[in-house]
């Protein structure tokens, strides 16, 4: 079993196919990701466990980061920088999806 501590860095930019969130939202997500440290257990190229060693302070981001890590490792993004970028992209995309859902619910009301 291999243990990968992954310190997630800046959130990066949102993919071109998604609308850009407000600048302050990117800053908030980036600040949370800077705090987050994940412990990943990987065995034979498969993630067997993930936990937030140091939480981002946002349970949603912590959970999405672990799910993104599972997907990224499945895609063989195991080089440290590649893995961190892949996880960051997954978190930013999930936050954008949640924001879009919230805006849709607000528009219906």
Beta strands, then each sheet from edge to edge (+ up, - down):
strand 1: 2-7
strand 2: 37-43
strand 3: 46-54
sheet 1: 1+ 2- 3+
end
